[in-house]
Amino acid sequence: MTELKLPELGEGIESGTVITIMVRVGDTVKMEQSLLEVETDKVVVEVPCDAEGVITEILVNTGDQVSRGMPILRLEDSTVPAESRPVKIEEATPEPTAMSEVKEPHAPKEMVQKPVLSGPSVSEVTLPSLGEGIEKGTIIAIHIAEGDLIVAEQTLIEVETDKVVVEVPADFGGTITKVLVKVGDEIQEGAPIVSLENGVAHAASTPIAVKPTEASQEDVQQTIPVQETEKVQTTAKTVRSGKFRASPLAKKIAREIGIDIATMPLTAGSNRISVKDVKNHAKALNQNRSATGGGMPMATLPDLSKWGNIRSEAMTGIMQATSKNMTTSWSQIPHAWLQEKVDITYLEQQRQAHKASFKAKGSSLTITGILVKVVAKALEEFPIFNASIDTQNSAIVFKDYINIGVAVDGDRGLMVPVLKHADQKNITEIAFELGALAAKVKDRKIAMTELDGATFTISNLGGIGTSAIFPLVSFPQVAILGVAGSQTEAVYVNGQFQPRLIMPLTIGFDHRIINGADAARFLKHIKMLLEDWFVWNL
């Protein structure tokens, strides 16, 4: 019997919802055959079979939340190698007076061989890493209760980060003695979630704060709970006793953020420095800088209820990501803006004349698509607008590729899909790709790879009809083009006023490396290309 588990769904994607099951019990499946479809917060993924055999049991249902590593079905007569098959942990029948010992006759590599405990012990399960660069999230669901008997890999809670919703599994089995969190709590990596009695931990899991009995005190390594650890690191330095150890990742992170790991304070009772220790130390240093005027602390919201009724709604993950990105942009980039009006009367006449031919081919000729091509051509002439600033090395990084991000207003918030190598594509190719990306955003099937790598961004609010826009530059880019709603205006042409269709443009730029004159020339170049669009045969 072989148990198949959910593979990785994509970089940074840990969980999703089962929307289609494509097999049944009794079916004979082959390698790479699609088993089910899983919808994440951005893309729908088909899960292929990595073994051959007859399906004896399907372990998930349509609508279930599943995470990487969770069992999805079982096969008979599978060709999966023996080392990848699940290991069964046998449990003795519990005695009336005490909980039974947990036996591990065939512990896999990721299991830690521990001496059998002679009495009950309590362990705290802590929040593991939620993904690269993600340190915290908000609890949106709790799937267990005190007194529940759980097994390893069983889902405990769901945590919403700024990118995805992650299901947090148990690292080991046992009886839940206390649930330490509640729905709505914001928790960080390493924070305690639940307490378990007689649990056996995996070595690959986050270090567990174990409270052993006297009989087991020498057998189980003890660490300090998260709250106590943070207090030690932020308020007092602990004198080291002998040598200390640090993981390679902890050393790497400390080196990258400029912390001398050899001078870091240690957690009481431990001679090992973890990634969490490095992060806590960095946070403490940053808090000290803020307290002494080295940074700008966040303002505290006053009591708004004293003036009337209020209601509070939690920000979605996309909202939190946008807030974080915009805060970074505003705090890191000294912004400046210039505006220009473009006469697109002739351009719009030609666009309307060619719309039918594009529609017949299954695409749409839009102003945004034309802007992508125009901006790509302008960036070839003004490469500084396609660059980034390397502040650590006091250098400007010029890119030999042009990837245009286009802001799309989806039902989950603002998303910016990217047209890669836009300078190498004609207007027909851009129209097809732009339509496909917009549809993926609407259908929540956009992939992370389709949202990364932009070198310049266009934000077009013309469809809404605003008269002006002052967009923020998206770090690490150095410029952004804002487009407002076109309006018919009376323009003095050849000795008389004529009705002309005018489109307002705004260029937002990083004033550290782009001066006003260069921004004006760049904007004028875009104006010329738009007003002479078909003359230039772009």
C-alpha positions as CSV (number, residue, x, y, z in Angstrom):
1,M,0.0,0.0,0.0
2,T,1.4,3.4,-1.0
3,E,0.1,6.8,0.2
4,L,0.4,9.7,-2.2
5,K,0.9,13.2,-0.8
6,L,0.3,16.6,-2.2
7,P,3.4,17.9,-3.9
8,E,4.7,21.5,-3.9
9,L,2.1,23.7,-5.8
10,G,4.6,26.4,-6.7
11,E,7.2,28.7,-5.2
12,G,5.8,30.3,-2.1
13,I,2.5,28.4,-2.3
14,E,1.8,26.0,0.5
15,S,-1.9,25.2,0.4
16,G,-5.0,25.4,-1.7
17,T,-8.6,24.1,-2.2
18,V,-9.6,20.9,-4.0
19,I,-12.0,21.9,-6.7
20,T,-12.0,18.7,-8.9
21,I,-11.3,15.1,-8.2
22,M,-10.5,13.4,-11.5
23,V,-10.2,9.7,-10.3
24,R,-12.3,7.2,-8.4
25,V,-11.7,4.3,-6.1
26,G,-10.8,1.2,-8.2
27,D,-9.2,3.2,-11.0
28,T,-5.8,2.1,-12.3
29,V,-3.6,5.1,-12.6
30,K,-0.3,5.7,-14.4
31,M,2.7,8.0,-13.8
32,E,1.9,11.7,-14.5
33,Q,-1.8,11.1,-14.8
34,S,-3.8,14.0,-13.3
35,L,-5.5,13.1,-10.0
36,L,-7.1,16.3,-8.9
37,E,-7.2,20.1,-9.4
38,V,-6.2,22.4,-6.5
39,E,-7.0,26.2,-6.5
40,T,-4.6,28.4,-4.7
41,D,-5.1,32.1,-4.1
42,K,-3.7,32.8,-7.5
43,V,-3.6,29.8,-9.8
44,V,-5.3,26.4,-10.4
45,V,-2.9,23.5,-10.4
46,E,-3.4,19.9,-11.7
47,V,-1.8,17.4,-9.3
48,P,-0.1,14.5,-11.2
49,C,0.4,11.0,-10.0
50,D,3.9,10.0,-9.1
51,A,3.3,6.3,-8.9
52,E,1.3,3.5,-10.6
53,G,-1.3,1.2,-9.2
54,V,-5.0,0.8,-8.2
55,I,-6.7,3.4,-6.1
56,T,-8.0,1.9,-2.9
57,E,-8.9,5.1,-1.0
58,I,-9.3,8.8,-1.7
59,L,-8.5,10.8,1.3
60,V,-9.8,14.2,0.3
61,N,-13.1,15.7,-0.9
62,T,-14.0,18.6,-3.2
63,G,-13.8,21.8,-1.2
64,D,-11.2,20.5,1.3
65,Q,-8.2,22.8,2.2
66,V,-5.0,20.8,1.5
67,S,-1.4,21.7,2.1
68,R,1.9,20.4,0.8
69,G,2.7,17.0,2.2
70,M,-0.9,16.1,3.1
71,P,-2.0,12.6,2.1
72,I,-4.5,12.7,-0.9
73,L,-5.0,9.0,-1.8
74,R,-3.7,5.4,-1.4
75,L,-2.6,3.0,-4.0
76,E,-2.2,-0.8,-4.1
77,D,0.7,-2.5,-6.0
78,S,2.5,0.9,-6.4
79,T,5.9,1.3,-8.0
80,V,6.8,4.1,-5.6
81,P,10.2,3.4,-4.0
82,A,10.0,2.0,-0.5
83,E,11.8,4.9,1.1
84,S,9.0,7.3,0.0
85,R,6.3,5.2,1.5
86,P,4.7,6.5,4.7
87,V,6.0,5.0,8.0
88,K,3.4,3.7,10.4
89,I,3.8,4.5,14.1
90,E,2.4,1.9,16.3
91,E,0.7,2.9,19.6
92,A,0.2,0.6,22.5
93,T,-3.3,0.4,24.0
94,P,-3.6,3.1,26.7
95,E,-3.7,2.0,30.3
96,P,-6.4,3.4,32.6
97,T,-3.7,5.0,35.0
98,A,-1.3,6.5,32.5
99,M,-0.9,7.2,28.8
100,S,1.0,4.6,26.8
101,E,4.5,4.9,25.4
102,V,4.9,5.8,21.7
103,K,7.0,3.3,19.8
104,E,9.0,4.2,16.7
105,P,10.2,0.9,15.2
106,H,10.9,2.4,11.7
107,A,11.6,6.1,12.2
108,P,12.3,7.9,8.8
109,K,15.1,10.4,8.3
110,E,13.0,13.3,9.4
111,M,12.1,11.6,12.7
112,V,14.2,12.1,15.9
113,Q,15.0,9.0,17.8
114,K,14.2,9.8,21.4
115,P,14.2,7.6,24.5
116,V,10.8,6.3,25.5
117,L,9.3,8.5,28.2
118,S,8.4,6.8,31.4
119,G,5.5,9.2,32.2
120,P,3.4,11.8,30.4
121,S,5.1,14.9,29.1
122,V,3.8,18.2,27.6
123,S,5.1,19.7,24.4
124,E,4.3,23.0,22.8
125,V,3.8,23.1,19.0
126,T,5.0,26.3,17.5
127,L,4.3,28.1,14.3
128,P,6.7,26.9,11.6
129,S,8.1,29.1,8.8
130,L,5.2,30.2,6.5
131,G,7.5,30.8,3.5
132,E,10.5,32.8,2.4
133,G,10.2,36.4,3.7
134,I,6.9,35.7,5.6
135,E,7.3,36.0,9.3
136,K,3.7,36.4,10.6
137,G,0.1,35.9,9.7
138,T,-3.5,36.1,11.1
139,I,-5.3,33.0,12.3
140,I,-8.5,32.6,10.3
141,A,-9.6,29.0,11.4
142,I,-8.8,26.6,14.2
143,H,-9.6,22.9,13.4
144,I,-8.9,21.3,16.8
145,A,-10.1,21.6,20.4
146,E,-8.8,20.8,23.9
147,G,-9.0,17.0,24.6
148,D,-8.7,16.0,20.9
149,L,-6.4,13.1,20.0
150,I,-4.4,14.1,16.9
151,V,-1.8,12.5,14.6
152,A,1.2,13.8,12.9
153,E,0.5,16.0,9.8
154,Q,-3.1,16.7,11.0
155,T,-4.2,20.3,10.3
156,L,-4.3,22.4,13.4
157,I,-5.0,26.0,12.2
158,E,-5.2,28.1,9.1
159,V,-3.1,31.3,8.9
160,E,-3.6,34.0,6.3
161,T,-0.4,35.8,5.3
162,D,0.0,38.8,2.9
163,K,0.3,36.3,0.0
164,V,-1.5,33.0,0.8
165,V,-3.6,31.1,3.3
166,V,-1.4,28.4,4.9
167,E,-2.7,25.3,6.8
168,V,-0.4,24.5,9.7
169,P,0.0,20.8,10.4
170,A,1.0,19.0,13.6
171,D,4.6,18.0,13.7
172,F,3.7,15.0,15.9
173,G,0.8,13.3,17.5
174,G,-0.7,13.4,21.0
175,T,-3.6,14.7,23.1
176,I,-4.3,18.5,23.0
177,T,-4.1,19.9,26.5
178,K,-4.5,23.5,25.7
179,V,-5.2,25.7,22.6
180,L,-2.9,28.8,23.0
181,V,-4.4,30.9,20.2
182,K,-7.7,32.1,18.9
183,V,-9.2,33.2,15.6
184,G,-8.1,36.7,14.7
185,D,-4.7,36.5,16.5
186,E,-1.7,37.7,14.6
187,I,1.2,35.3,15.3
188,Q,4.8,35.2,14.3
189,E,7.1,32.3,13.3
190,G,8.0,30.4,16.5
191,A,4.9,31.4,18.5
192,P,3.2,28.6,20.5
193,I,0.0,27.2,19.0
194,V,-1.1,24.3,21.2
195,S,0.2,22.1,24.0
196,L,0.3,18.4,23.5
197,E,0.7,15.5,26.0
198,N,3.0,12.6,25.1
199,G,4.1,14.0,21.6
200,V,7.0,12.8,19.6
201,A,8.6,15.6,17.5
202,H,10.2,15.6,14.1
203,A,13.8,16.9,13.9
204,A,12.8,19.0,10.8
205,S,10.2,20.9,12.8
206,T,10.6,24.1,14.6
207,P,12.3,23.6,18.0
208,I,9.6,22.7,20.5
209,A,9.5,24.0,24.0
210,V,9.3,20.7,26.1
211,K,8.4,20.4,29.7
212,P,9.7,16.9,30.6
213,T,8.9,14.9,33.7
214,E,11.7,14.1,36.2
215,A,12.1,10.7,34.6
216,S,12.6,12.2,31.1
217,Q,14.5,15.4,32.0
218,E,17.8,14.0,30.8
219,D,16.4,12.5,27.6
220,V,14.7,15.6,26.1
221,Q,16.4,18.8,25.2
222,Q,14.6,21.8,26.7
223,T,14.2,25.2,25.2
224,I,12.5,28.4,26.4
225,P,9.0,29.4,25.3
226,V,8.9,32.1,22.7
227,Q,7.7,34.9,25.0
228,E,10.4,34.2,27.5
229,T,13.0,34.0,24.7
230,E,12.1,37.4,23.3
231,K,12.1,39.0,26.8
232,V,15.6,37.7,27.4
233,Q,16.9,38.9,24.1
234,T,15.3,42.4,24.2
235,T,16.0,43.2,27.8
236,A,19.1,41.5,29.0
237,K,22.2,39.8,27.6
238,T,23.0,36.3,28.8
239,V,26.6,35.5,29.5
240,R,27.8,32.6,27.3
241,S,28.9,29.4,28.8
242,G,31.6,27.8,26.6
243,K,31.2,27.4,22.9
244,F,28.0,28.2,21.0
245,R,26.5,26.8,17.8
246,A,24.6,28.5,15.0
247,S,22.8,27.1,11.9
248,P,24.2,27.9,8.5
249,L,21.0,29.9,7.7
250,A,21.3,31.9,10.9
251,K,24.9,32.8,10.0
252,K,23.9,33.7,6.5
253,I,21.0,36.0,7.6
254,A,23.1,37.6,10.3
255,R,25.8,38.3,7.7
256,E,23.3,39.8,5.2
257,I,21.7,42.2,7.7
258,G,25.0,43.3,9.3
259,I,24.8,41.5,12.7
260,D,28.0,40.1,14.3
261,I,26.7,36.7,15.4
262,A,29.7,36.2,17.6
263,T,28.6,39.1,19.9
264,M,24.9,38.2,20.0
265,P,23.3,37.5,23.4
266,L,22.2,33.9,23.9
267,T,18.9,32.6,25.1
268,A,19.2,31.4,28.7
269,G,19.9,27.7,29.0
270,S,20.9,27.4,25.3
271,N,24.2,27.5,23.5
272,R,22.6,27.5,20.0
273,I,21.7,30.5,17.9
274,S,18.8,30.0,15.6
275,V,17.3,32.0,12.7
276,K,14.6,33.2,15.1
277,D,17.3,34.4,17.6
278,V,18.9,36.5,14.8
279,K,15.6,38.0,13.8
280,N,14.6,38.8,17.4
281,H,17.9,40.5,17.9
282,A,17.5,42.6,14.8
283,K,14.0,43.6,15.8
284,A,15.3,44.7,19.2
285,L,18.0,46.8,17.7
286,N,15.5,48.4,15.4
287,Q,13.1,49.1,18.2
288,N,15.9,50.8,20.2
289,R,16.7,52.9,17.1
290,S,13.0,54.0,16.9
291,A,13.0,54.8,20.6
292,T,16.0,57.0,20.3
293,G,14.9,58.9,17.2
294,G,16.7,56.6,14.7
295,G,13.4,55.6,13.0
296,M,9.8,56.6,12.8
297,P,7.5,54.6,15.1
298,M,4.0,53.8,13.9
299,A,1.2,56.2,15.1
300,T,-1.3,54.7,17.6
301,L,-4.9,54.9,16.5
302,P,-7.0,57.0,19.0
303,D,-10.3,55.8,20.5
304,L,-12.7,56.5,17.6
305,S,-15.7,55.0,19.4
306,K,-16.1,58.0,21.7
307,W,-17.6,60.0,18.8
308,G,-20.0,57.3,17.6
309,N,-20.5,53.7,16.5
310,I,-17.6,52.1,14.6
311,R,-16.9,48.7,13.1
312,S,-13.6,47.0,12.2
313,E,-12.8,44.6,9.4
314,A,-9.6,42.7,9.0
315,M,-7.4,43.6,6.0
316,T,-7.1,40.8,3.4
317,G,-3.7,39.4,2.6
318,I,-3.5,41.3,-0.7
319,M,-4.4,44.6,1.2
320,Q,-1.6,43.9,3.7
321,A,0.9,43.2,0.9
322,T,-0.2,46.5,-0.8
323,S,0.1,48.4,2.4
324,K,3.6,47.0,3.1
325,N,4.8,47.7,-0.5
326,M,3.4,51.2,-0.6
327,T,5.0,52.0,2.8
328,T,8.3,50.8,1.5
329,S,8.0,52.8,-1.7
330,W,7.0,56.0,0.2
331,S,9.7,55.7,2.9
332,Q,12.6,54.6,0.5
333,I,12.0,56.6,-2.6
334,P,12.0,60.4,-2.8
335,H,9.1,60.9,-5.3
336,A,8.6,63.6,-7.9
337,W,5.9,63.9,-10.6
338,L,5.4,65.6,-14.0
339,Q,2.3,65.8,-16.0
340,E,1.5,66.1,-19.7
341,K,-1.6,66.1,-21.9
342,V,-1.6,64.0,-25.1
343,D,-3.9,64.5,-28.1
344,I,-5.1,61.0,-28.9
345,T,-7.8,62.0,-31.3
346,Y,-6.1,60.4,-34.4
347,L,-4.9,57.4,-32.3
348,E,-8.5,56.7,-31.0
349,Q,-9.9,56.9,-34.6
350,Q,-7.4,54.4,-35.8
351,R,-7.9,52.2,-32.8
352,Q,-11.6,52.1,-33.4
353,A,-11.0,51.3,-37.1
354,H,-8.8,48.3,-36.2
355,K,-10.8,46.9,-33.2
356,A,-12.8,44.6,-35.4
357,S,-9.8,42.9,-36.9
358,F,-8.3,42.3,-33.5
359,K,-11.6,41.0,-32.1
360,A,-11.8,38.5,-35.1
361,K,-8.5,37.1,-34.0
362,G,-9.7,36.7,-30.4
363,S,-8.0,39.6,-28.8
364,S,-8.7,43.3,-28.0
365,L,-6.9,46.4,-29.1
366,T,-6.9,48.6,-26.0
367,I,-5.2,51.9,-25.1
368,T,-3.3,50.0,-22.4
369,G,-1.9,47.6,-24.9
370,I,-0.8,50.5,-27.1
371,L,0.8,52.2,-24.0
372,V,2.8,49.0,-23.2
373,K,4.4,49.1,-26.7
374,V,5.0,52.9,-26.6
375,V,6.6,52.7,-23.1
376,A,8.8,49.8,-24.1
377,K,10.1,51.8,-27.1
378,A,10.6,54.9,-24.9
379,L,12.6,52.8,-22.4
380,E,15.0,51.8,-25.1
381,E,15.7,55.5,-25.7
382,F,15.9,56.4,-21.9
383,P,17.4,53.4,-20.1
384,I,17.7,55.2,-16.8
385,F,13.9,54.8,-16.4
386,N,14.4,51.0,-16.6
387,A,17.1,50.9,-14.0
388,S,17.3,50.2,-10.2
389,I,19.4,51.8,-7.4
390,D,21.9,49.7,-5.5
391,T,22.3,51.8,-2.4
392,Q,24.7,49.4,-0.6
393,N,27.2,49.7,-3.4
394,S,26.3,53.2,-4.5
395,A,25.6,52.0,-8.0
396,I,22.9,52.1,-10.7
397,V,21.9,48.8,-12.1
398,F,20.9,48.9,-15.8
399,K,18.8,46.1,-17.2
400,D,19.1,44.7,-20.7
401,Y,15.5,43.5,-20.6
402,I,12.2,45.4,-20.5
403,N,9.3,43.9,-18.5
404,I,6.2,46.1,-18.2
405,G,3.9,45.6,-15.3
406,V,0.2,46.6,-15.8
407,A,-1.9,47.3,-12.7
408,V,-5.2,45.3,-12.8
409,D,-8.0,45.9,-10.4
410,G,-9.2,42.4,-9.4
411,D,-11.9,41.4,-6.9
412,R,-9.2,40.6,-4.3
413,G,-7.4,43.9,-4.7
414,L,-4.7,45.5,-7.0
415,M,-2.5,43.0,-8.8
416,V,0.3,43.8,-11.4
417,P,0.8,41.1,-14.0
418,V,4.0,41.5,-16.0
419,L,4.5,41.4,-19.8
420,K,8.0,40.0,-20.1
421,H,10.3,41.4,-22.9
422,A,7.6,43.8,-24.1
423,D,10.2,45.5,-26.4
424,Q,10.5,42.3,-28.4
425,K,6.8,41.9,-29.1
426,N,4.5,43.6,-31.6
427,I,1.1,45.2,-30.8
428,T,-0.8,42.0,-31.7
429,E,1.3,39.8,-29.4
430,I,1.0,42.4,-26.6
431,A,-2.8,42.5,-27.1
432,F,-3.2,38.7,-26.8
433,E,-0.9,38.4,-23.8
434,L,-2.4,41.4,-21.9
435,G,-5.9,39.9,-22.4
436,A,-4.8,36.5,-21.2
437,L,-3.1,38.0,-18.1
438,A,-6.1,40.1,-17.2
439,A,-8.4,37.1,-17.5
440,K,-6.1,35.1,-15.2
441,V,-6.3,37.8,-12.6
442,K,-10.1,37.8,-12.8
443,D,-10.3,34.0,-12.6
444,R,-7.7,33.9,-9.8
445,K,-5.4,31.7,-11.9
446,I,-2.5,34.0,-12.2
447,A,0.9,32.4,-11.3
448,M,3.5,34.0,-9.1
449,T,6.0,34.0,-12.0
450,E,3.5,36.2,-14.0
451,L,3.6,38.8,-11.2
452,D,7.4,39.1,-10.7
453,G,10.2,40.8,-12.6
454,A,8.7,44.2,-13.7
455,T,11.1,46.9,-14.6
456,F,8.5,49.6,-15.2
457,T,4.8,49.9,-14.3
458,I,1.7,51.4,-16.0
459,S,-1.3,52.3,-14.0
460,N,-4.3,53.2,-16.2
461,L,-7.4,54.5,-14.4
462,G,-8.9,55.9,-17.7
463,G,-11.7,53.3,-17.6
464,I,-12.9,54.8,-14.3
465,G,-12.7,58.3,-15.5
466,T,-10.4,60.2,-13.0
467,S,-9.0,63.4,-14.3
468,A,-5.5,63.0,-12.7
469,I,-3.3,60.4,-11.0
470,F,-0.1,60.5,-8.9
471,P,1.0,56.9,-8.6
472,L,3.8,55.7,-6.3
473,V,6.9,54.0,-7.8
474,S,7.1,50.3,-7.0
475,F,10.4,49.4,-5.4
476,P,13.0,48.5,-6.8
477,Q,11.8,50.2,-9.9
478,V,12.5,53.9,-10.4
479,A,9.5,55.2,-12.4
480,I,5.8,54.6,-13.1
481,L,3.4,56.0,-15.7
482,G,-0.1,57.0,-14.5
483,V,-2.9,57.4,-17.0
484,A,-6.1,59.3,-16.3
485,G,-9.5,59.4,-18.1
486,S,-9.5,61.0,-21.6
487,Q,-11.8,63.9,-22.2
488,T,-12.8,66.0,-25.1
489,E,-11.4,69.5,-24.9
490,A,-11.4,72.6,-27.1
491,V,-7.9,73.0,-28.5
492,Y,-6.7,75.9,-30.6
493,V,-5.5,74.4,-33.9
494,N,-4.7,76.2,-37.2
495,G,-6.4,79.5,-36.1
496,Q,-9.5,78.0,-34.6
497,F,-10.8,75.9,-31.7
498,Q,-11.4,72.2,-32.4
499,P,-12.7,69.4,-30.3
500,R,-9.8,67.1,-29.5
501,L,-9.6,63.9,-27.3
502,I,-7.0,64.6,-24.6
503,M,-5.4,62.0,-22.3
504,P,-3.6,63.1,-19.1
505,L,-0.3,61.4,-18.3
506,T,1.8,61.5,-15.1
507,I,5.3,60.2,-14.8
508,G,6.3,59.4,-11.2
509,F,10.0,58.9,-10.7
510,D,12.8,58.4,-8.2
511,H,14.4,61.8,-7.8
512,R,17.7,60.3,-6.6
513,I,18.8,59.3,-10.1
514,I,16.2,60.9,-12.4
515,N,16.1,64.7,-12.6
516,G,13.1,66.8,-13.8
517,A,14.6,67.5,-17.2
518,D,15.1,63.9,-18.0
519,A,11.6,63.1,-16.8
520,A,10.2,65.9,-19.0
521,R,12.1,64.6,-22.1
522,F,10.9,61.0,-21.4
523,L,7.2,62.2,-21.1
524,K,7.5,64.3,-24.2
525,H,8.9,61.2,-26.1
526,I,5.9,59.2,-25.1
527,K,3.6,62.0,-26.2
528,M,5.2,62.1,-29.6
529,L,4.9,58.3,-30.1
530,L,1.3,58.3,-29.1
531,E,0.3,61.2,-31.3
532,D,2.2,59.7,-34.3
533,W,1.4,56.1,-33.4
534,F,0.6,54.7,-36.9
535,V,3.0,57.1,-38.6
536,W,5.8,55.3,-36.7
537,N,4.4,51.8,-37.6
538,L,5.0,50.5,-34.1
